[in-house]
Amino acid sequence: MDAPGDFFAGYGAAQAVPGPLFSLAAYLGWMMQSAPKGLAGAALALVAIFLPGLLLLIGGATSLAIAAAAPFDGRRTAWVSTRLSSDC
């Protein structure tokens, strides 16, 4: 950032855009002083902010697909209902 007000200018612009503050990450990547900066910095910042959620989504979908493909015999439901009823 060149000036102290640059961050607040980017934050204010990000608040004007609906949705989460992903646009602020792109702005900060664009304004970085060291390499990568500019378009490469903005792209890297966007990938860095999206990547954790994307990996969790892929992992969760994979786990859900594995659980859905497993044969259902009722033991898991019995275990859960036993645990829930004993806590009451």
N, C-alpha and C positions, 0 to 999 in steps of 0.2 A: 504494500500500500504506500502510495506516495505521500498522501496527506492524511492527518487523523480523521478527517471527515469522510474519507472514501468508504470506510466500513459502514458508517451510518447511512451514507447515500445508497449503498447496495442493499442494506437491510431495509431501508424505507421502500426501495423499488420492489424488493421481494415481498413485502407486506401488501403491496398493491396487486400482486398476482394471486389468484385463488389457489388454494392447495397448500401442501407443505412447503418448507423452505428449501427445496432442491435448487431453486433458481439462485439462492444465496450461495450455495456451494459452487455453482458454475461461475458466478460473479467473482468469488474469492479466488477460484482457480485461474480465472482470466487476469486478475490483478496481482498475482504472485510476483515477487521481485526476482526470484531465482527460477532457473529452468525446471520444469517446463512451464512456460507462461503463455498467455494468449489463448488461442483456440485449443492447443494441446493441453494446457493446464486446466481449462474449463472442462474438456472431455474427461480428463483423468479425475477431476473432482466429482463429476457426475457419476462416473463408474464407481468410484470409491464410496459414494453415499448410497447408491442403489445395490451394490454387491451383497452386503450382509442380508438384506431382506430377500433378495433373489435366491441366495443360497439356502436360507431358511425355508422359503417356499418350495424349492426343488426337493430338499430333504424331507419336508413334511408331506409332500405329495407322494414321494417314493415310499415313505413309511405307511401312509394311508393305503396305497395300492397293495403293499405286502400284507397289511392287516386284512384288507378286504378279500384278498385271494386265499387267506388261510381258512381251513374248514372250521365251521362254527359248531361247537359241541355244548355250549352253554356253561362251561366251567368258568370262563372269564366273567360272565354275567353273574353267576352265583357268588364268585369271590367279591365282586364289587358290591352287590346287594348285601352281603354279609358284613362287609366293612362299613358300609353306610348305616346299616341298622344298628350296629354295635356302638357307633359314635353318638347316637341319639340319646 
